[in-house]
Amino acid sequence: MFTRYISAFIAALTLLWAGTALQAPVPKQRVLRLHVIANSDSPADQAAKLQVRDAVLRYEAERLDTTSAQTVRQGILEGGEGLLSAVEDSLRESGMEYGARLSLGRYFFPEKTYGEATYPAGEYTALRIVLGEGAGQNWWCVLFPPLCILDVPYGEIEEEEVKSLFLELWKEGTNTHDKDG
């Protein structure tokens, strides 16, 4: 389990380093986002959205292999029933009577900066969780590289190792053609 967290931490650091050192764009086909859309903008629905977010991140942090976008995608597909159950349990705990819809597809996102790495506006593959009517404000983050499920209790990584790992990830992203993103 610790090795998986270190891998996640290294992947995140490599992308943060990329923004200042190489100024290389993050390959969109290697990014997988999480998108949670609230039922409405009421305070209760917005609070439920954040509780669902927390439940999803806890659920995925414990089970996803975050070594590549493909392994994250595969883990989401394989764990869909458990993920939906975690979402619905969270909604019930929040006192909400509506359900949720999960989908994995391509969706438009605005530009977002994490540290020094900027993800340009455009279409990205995302796990979308729509709560109830899905008419409220949304919350989103990056599942791969695992920026929103990162939890490393300890450990340091040398700068040269980070640079080397970034170059590997960047080369993989520019040399691979992933049609479904």
N, C-alpha and C positions, 0 to 999 in steps of 0.2 A: 504494500500500500504506500509506504514512504517513497519508493522508487517512482510510482505514478505521480505523486505530488512534486517530486523533484523534476520530473519530465515536464509537468505542467508549468512549473516555475521557470524553467529554462526557456520553454517556448515563449512565455510571456515576456521575459527579459530580452530575448532576442529581437522581438518585434519592437519593444520600446527602444532598444539600442539602435535599431534600423532608422528610426526617425532622425537621429542626430548624426550618426556616423556615415551611413551610405546614402541617405535620402532616397532609398529605394521604395517604390510603392509596395504595399502589402498585396500579394496576389489574391484577388477576389475569390477565385475558385478554391482557395484553401481556407476560407473564412466561413464559419457557421455561427449564426446568431440565434439568440433566444428573444422572443417577442411576446409579451403578455399584454393583452388588451382588456381593459376593465369593462364591466357591464354598462356603467354610466360614470358621470363625473361627481356623483354624490359622495360625501365623505365616507360613508360606509362601504360603497363599492370600491373606492380608491384604496381604502385600508385593506379590503379583501384581496385586491390585486397584489398589494405588497406582501400579504401573507402567503398568497399562492406563489409569488416569486421566490420567497424564502423557502417554501416547501419544495419547489422544483430544484432550486440550487442545492439544497441538502440532499435530496434524492439522487440527483445526478452526480454530485461530488463523491458519493459513496460507491457508485457503480460504473461510471464511464471510464473507458480507456481513452485518455486524452492525448495519445501520441500522434494522431493525425485527424484531419477533418473527416476522412472516410471511417475511421474507427469510432469517432463520436457519432456520426450519422448512423452507422450500423447499430451502435448501442441504443440510440434513440428508437430506431425501428424495432429492435428486439425487446425493448423495455416499455413499449407504448402503453400496455395495459396497466403496468405498475405505476407509470408516470401519471396516467389519467386518474388512477385511484388516489394517488397522492394529492393531485389537484382537487378532486372532488371532496376528499377528506378535509382539506384546508378550507374549502368553501363552506362545508357543514360547520366546522369549528368557528367560522366567522359569522354563522347564523344566516348564510345565504341559501335561498331555495332554488336558485338557478344552477344549471350545469355548465360544462365547458366543452369546447371543441378543440382538438389538437390537429395540426397539419404540419407537414414538412414540405416546403416548397420554396419558390423564388419570390422574393418580395422586395419592394423598393424601400431604402433607408436613407435618411439624410446623412450628411457628413458627421463623423464622430471622432474625437481625439481622446485616446487613452495615453496619459503621460506624454511622450514625444511622438507616438505613432498615430497617424491620421488615417482613418478609413474613409475614403471618398464616398460621396453620395452615389447611389446606384443600386442595382439589384444584387441581392445576396441570398444564398440559401439560408433558411431560418426555420426553426421550430416555432410555430405560431400557436399560442394558446389564447383562444377567444373565450372570455367569461360572459355568460348570459347573452345579452344582445350585442355585446362588443361595440358599444357606442361611446365609451369613455376614453379618457386619456390612457396612453400606453406607456410601457416601460420596456427597454431592451438593452441587451448587452452582447458580448461576444463569447460564445461557448467554445469555439476553437479559433485561434489559440485560446486556451482556457482562462480568459481574463476575468470572467465573473464567477468561476467556481474554484479559483485559486485559493489554497489554504495550506501554506507551508509552515509547520511549527518551528523549524530551525534549518540551518544550513546556509553556506555562502558559496558563491560561484565566482570563479576567476573571470576577469574581463575577456581574456583571450578565448576561454571556453565559450563564452556567450557569443563572441564574434564568429567563431567557427560554427556553432550550432545555427546561428542566424543564416549564414551563407548556405548551409545545407538545406534549411527550410526554404529559403528564397529560391535556390536552384531547383528544388523539387517542384515548387509552385510555378516556375517559369518553363520547366521542361515537360510538364505533364498537362495534357489537355483533358479536362474534366467537364464533359458536356453538360451534366446536370448540376454543376456548380457546387 
